[in-house]
């Protein structure tokens, strides 16, 4: 293999690697900066190569410290709980970092190789697992409580109905009507608790997700018009069907869209986007086949979420609404993640102009 072919060969390898690769010389000058680290850092190779590591990553003292130790001691260092900031949007995200020495022909240390792996997806999966475990424990407790509460509720409602038939005083009849309405409200919460704690028999079938979204928009047409909310639909017409329980997924998106509408009491824009998403891949059980996911993104132009609220949105009974039960998103998480093997993510929009919910669902075989 000629030197030019050999150079091209190694460049192709570096380009194909999904981890960020940085090579620095003994004087910390960057000699290699592959496309993966360009994407992670928001810095192009032309801006990085030839410059010092400190100039390209100012303020990243830990990277400089470990690189210096590697060059001076010839020892490999790693840090699995590291963070860097992307230049163009100043977003901080988790990475794992491995720094290894490399030697010249004589065996002397000539510099260091830094391998950076984006851990965002891994951290999200770990957080989803923690949420699922927490919801499972709470669901079991809630289901037990719900069964114990349902029987007395039925007795209370029946007694109030009987009294209403026996009493002629209009004032007392209204009091009994209040009792019956409140019992029905508590019963509705109990039913949601049972949904949270009990596994459902899914009725899975291939479904066009656009039909689900259109049905919900039709159902919410009056609310949208009353609040002067403009709907923007950016659908990918080529996305395949998803294998879902249509009734349950309908419940999820109805809850998400109603939350978005309530976040815009003075009007605004509701944006629905669908597209194929390649970053998440699901391995089908008992099969080597991989299934990509579709992404359904719902954005509003409301007030968004406070940073201290975001971690608790899927926690049962946590609600930002004065009359909310805090069960809607917890149930949505159970339906999407546990029952449909998908993902659900809530965040503020990148432009800071409202909130955003992302739902990932596996495509149909």
Buried (B, 14 or more C-beta within 10 A) or exposed (E): EEEEEEEEEEEEEBEEBEBBBBBBBEEBBBEBBBBBBBEBBBBEBEBBBEBBBBEBBEEBEBBBEBBBBBBEEBEBBEBEEBEBBBBEEEEEEBBBBBBBBBEEEEEEBBBBBBBBBBBEEEEBEEEBEEBBEBBBEBBEBBBEBBBEBBEEBEEBBEEBEEBBEEEEEEEEBEBBEEBBEEBEEBBEBBEBBBBBBEEEEBEBEEBBBBEBBBBBBEEBEEEBEEBEBEEEEEBEEEBBBBBBBBEBBBBBBBBBBBBBBBBBEEEBBBBBBBBEBEEBEBEEEEEEEEBBBBBBBBBBBBBBBEEEEBEEBBBBEBBBEEEBBBBBBBBBBBBBBBBBBBBBBBEBBEEEBBBBBBBBBBBBE
